[in-house]
Each structure stands twice: as structure tokens, then as C-alpha cells.
Amino acid sequence: MTETTTAKANIGVVGLAVMGSNLARNLASRDGNTVAVYNRSVEKTNTLLSEHPEAGFIASEKIEDFVASLQKPRTAIIMVQAGKGTDAVIDQLTQLFEPGDIIVDGGNALFTDTIRREKAVRETGINFVGAGISGGEEGALKGPSIMPGGSAEAYETLGPILSSIAAVAEGEPCVTHVGTDGAGHFVKMIHNGIEYADMQLIAEAYDLIRRGTGKSPAEIADVFAEWNRGELESYLIEITAEVLRQVDAKTGKPLVDVIVDQAGSKGTGVWTVQTALNLGVPVSGIAEAVFARGLSSHPEQREAASDLPGPSDAWRVEDHDAFIEDVRLALYASKIVAYSQGFDAIAAGADEHGWNIDLGAVSKIWRGGCIIRAQFLNRIADSYSDVPDLKLLLAAPYFAEAMAGAQDAWRRVVVASAQSGIPAPAFSSSLSYYDGLRADRLPAALVQGQRDFFGAHTYKRVDGEGTFHTLWSGDRSEIQATDSH
Ligand SMILES: NC(=O)c1ccc[n+]([C@@H]2O[C@H](COP(=O)([O-])OP(=O)(O)OC[C@H]3O[C@@H](n4cnc5c(N)ncnc54)[C@H](OP(=O)(O)O)[C@@H]3O)[C@@H](O)[C@H]2O)c1
């Protein structure tokens, strides 16, 4: 290992597990970059150096030497375990860095941690940038979608470096300065939430087709491959076909049939839902996806419920092709709902935290490198470019037309789910959300009446100004009241 006191590297990476080592290799492969690397335990550093001599890394065993190997302003990307690991490395770097230097956290931090860290580090004069990096290990190596927050000043130095390693979609690098402090990690969190919804919707489509038509996983792989040539074209649809086509070498069965049907998670879906609840934004598609993973992972409850009755009437799909087309449209409409809800959450987060987030730019940087990459994101970008203060993505002309074309099929699929007893929580809750939004009157009026009854929470009237309360336990006359929503 080279120990150096000569500052030669324009960028450094701390943390050389799968993400950090791939990101470091990506950086090193771009013209003009010399990359310094450091890992707490030296084994990972040695492995990276021996496996990739072509990268020309400047490696250090001590973090002091790593810092000395960086040109000023020093820029280091941290790719270590989120949480305590990140705090530990930030502490070390802030003691060694100088004002104007830049610390980038590329891990999956909770955005409120990023806001806290940015505030603390800023007081030292050092820049702190929380950058969401999506695309898993392959993205890190070949080009991720990058969502940096932090100051505009830091982005001046960082922007060109991140642009050089980001995925490219239609000639544009998949990176933009999302907003200040925690904005980047916030947007990355919502990205992951949308990813949960997208995956759940695809899984529901697969289940309905399999149980409705009796097609094999390999045959359904063909269906998804076909869908991938149309408006659903996306990385997730593409890999779904791959997974369904895979045959287990040990048993000769479809791999999907030998995988235990319990879906895990690392927490970003939960964070999205918790955050959206706090913001008052209904992200029902994402929430159903998180809940569906939770339900799947309670085998004891599933065992206890296994003898509960299903539908009494037999259910049969008469026309397989027509049913599959209905499911495709239901998937498309539900997906539009999930994205519309996700963008609502970003807009609400931006309002709450004072971030100036360009929603069209966010949709563009998700077109490449990340897990939800899809053609469809171009239509979202177009919608925000046509109407920058769009109130509801799914009501933008392109999507309103798509919903109009899909909604009858969507309803048939939700009916089929209820009649057959095949669960489709994300399909059905998305349809209820759509119908709730477009309703002239909602039973929220009754809920508000109930609230006024037991808690004197008051109500407004449809026929005039003011706030009112009915004297429910008195003579039930109505009085003027102070708003106590
Ligand atoms: N894996 C993915 O697909 C993916 C995708 C997007 C984002 N991310 C995020 O990227 C980050 C890195 O992920 P990963 O999977 O490559 O690694 P990881 O398993 O999350 O973390 C392991 C790395 O963290 C270091 N580390 C842990 N505690 C430390 C401490 N107290 N001080 C210094 N270093 C410490 C380890 O060093 P030692 O070798 O010394 O133990 C090792 O380099 C995480 O925040 C993760 O959430 C991962």
C-alpha cells in the first residue's frame, strides 16, 4: 500500500464494502480523476488494490494519510454503514478537514440525520452534502442516479465529479442539485418508497395472471417481456421477466417457486410512509407495499389464518388474453397513482423544509441508473415542464388520458381480486384513492360530524362562511364556534 503525504487525488472514498469499492472504481475510470481510498479495516483496501490495479488508487491505512492525499478543496465520499458508522467517519473527517472542504455522505441516511449532520458540520466551515445514490452495486460501478443535497457552493465543486460518474439518460447525466441540506436524501427515500410500490404492483399483476390463467412463470415472463416493449417499459419489468424465467438448478422448478414467500426490507419504505404520515400526504400505494411485505413476513399469523374461508363462488377467467390486458392496464393506472403520490410527498417535504425542488428535474434523474428507471419518467418531466406548479400529477393531461383509458379495466381487475380472493392491496387501494380524489362529495362530512359529536371539533358549512358546533348533548341547536380542527 502506498502511503503518501503528497496531495494527488481530486476525490476520495471512505468505506470500501460493495458500494464504496464500486463507486471508487467508477470514479477512477473517468478521465481526470485520481481517487484516494480508505477503509477502517485494511483487508478491504488490500482486496480492492489487488483486484483492480488498473484503477491507480492512492490508498492509505490511516485516515490522516488519506486526508493528506487529497487536493484542496478536499472532497471525500463516505460509503459506510448508515447510522453510527457514518457519524464516526464524519467526526474523524471534520477533525482533519479544513473550511471549504467537502464531506459527502453517499449512504442511505435518514434525511433528518442529514439535516442534523449538515448543520453541525457547517459550523466548522466544512461543507456537508448528503447524496442519495441509487442503483445498487451495479449502478455504483457503471453509473448511478445521484441525488445530492447540501449547499450550492459545495455543488460547484462536486457537480462535475458526480456528473462524470452518473448514469446518462438521453444524453443527460442523472444527477441534479436537489436542494439544500437533507433534500437529496429525502428524494432518495421517496424514490425507494416508489420502488416498493412499483415492485408490489408488479407482484400483484404476476399473482393475478398466474392464478387466473394457470400460466407458468416462464410463460408469464414472456408477458412481462412483451409489456416491456410498451408504456410499462422499465428496469423493474425487465428484471421481473428475468426472475420468472429462472429455473432452480437444484430442483428444476421455477426459482420463484422455491423462494420463501416472505419479503424483507431495509427500512426506506417504512421511512417514506412515516414521513408522509407526518406531512399528511396519502401515499397509500407505498404504504400498501410496505404492509404487504410485513404481512408476508408473519408466518405464524398466516398459519393461523390458513383455514379461514375464501370466496364461496367459483371464479374463472374466460378470456385469458383479455384478462392479461386488463391486468396490464390496472398495473399502469396504479403505477401512475404511486408516482403521483410520491411526487406529492416530495412537494410537501420541500414546503415543510424550505427546499426549492424542481420535480421535473427529479423525474429526469430517475430515468437512468436507479431501480425505478423507466421511459415513463419522461412523461412526468414533460408534465412538470408544461405546468411547473402542477397540483396533481395524475390529473396532468397525459396521465388523465391514460387513467381514462385504463380505469374500466382497473375496476374489473379489482373486482376479480375481490371475487377470487387473490389479494391485490396496492391495485385496490390505488383505485380507491383515485375515486376518492375525483368524488364530488366525500363521507369526510360524516366523519367531521362524528368528531363534532364526541369532541366538539366543529365543522364548516357548505352554504356559508364561519365555524359551527351542534349542541349534541343539549337541544341540538347549532352555534357559532371557534375553529378547533
Ligand atoms: N448495498 C446496496 O445496494 C446499497 C444501495 C444504495 C445505498 N447503499 C448504502 O451505501 C452505504 C454502503 O453500503 P455497503 O453495502 O457498501 O456497505 P455496508 O455493509 O452498509 O457497510 C460496511 C462498510 O461500513 C464500514 N463501517 C461500518 N462501521 C464503521 C465505523 N464505525 N467506522 C468506519 N467504517 C465503518 C465498514 O468498514 P469495515 O470494513 O472496517 O467493517 C465497511 O466498509 C450504506 O449506507 C448503504 O445503506 C447500499
The ligand as an ORCA input file, in Angstrom:
! r2SCAN-3c Opt
* xyz 0 1
  N     -25.829     -2.255     -0.970
  C     -26.615     -1.523     -1.754
  O     -27.185     -1.981     -2.755
  C     -26.821     -0.075     -1.444
  C     -27.514      0.711     -2.340
  C     -27.631      2.057     -2.105
  C     -27.075      2.597     -0.960
  N     -26.410      1.805     -0.071
  C     -25.825      2.438      1.102
  O     -24.432      2.617      0.870
  C     -23.725      2.519      2.110
  C     -22.664      1.453      1.979
  O     -23.285      0.207      1.700
  P     -22.453     -1.147      1.584
  O     -23.459     -2.217      1.356
  O     -21.350     -0.960      0.620
  O     -21.727     -1.277      2.994
  P     -22.336     -1.638      4.449
  O     -22.368     -3.097      4.589
  O     -23.567     -0.857      4.680
  O     -21.195     -1.049      5.412
  C     -19.907     -1.640      5.506
  C     -18.834     -0.586      5.453
  O     -19.020      0.368      6.521
  C     -17.765      0.454      7.234
  N     -18.030      0.833      8.622
  C     -19.018      0.378      9.422
  N     -18.933      0.963     10.634
  C     -17.877      1.820     10.581
  C     -17.292      2.704     11.517
  N     -17.793      2.854     12.760
  N     -16.219      3.423     11.126
  C     -15.715      3.288      9.867
  N     -16.223      2.462      8.947
  C     -17.299      1.741      9.314
  C     -17.174     -0.914      7.099
  O     -15.809     -0.893      7.407
  P     -15.069     -2.262      7.860
  O     -14.688     -2.961      6.596
  O     -13.891     -1.790      8.632
  O     -16.034     -3.039      8.688
  C     -17.458     -1.185      5.624
  O     -16.563     -0.501      4.786
  C     -24.798      2.204      3.174
  O     -25.212      3.403      3.763
  C     -25.916      1.620      2.378
  O     -27.166      1.788      3.011
  C     -26.259      0.489     -0.317
*
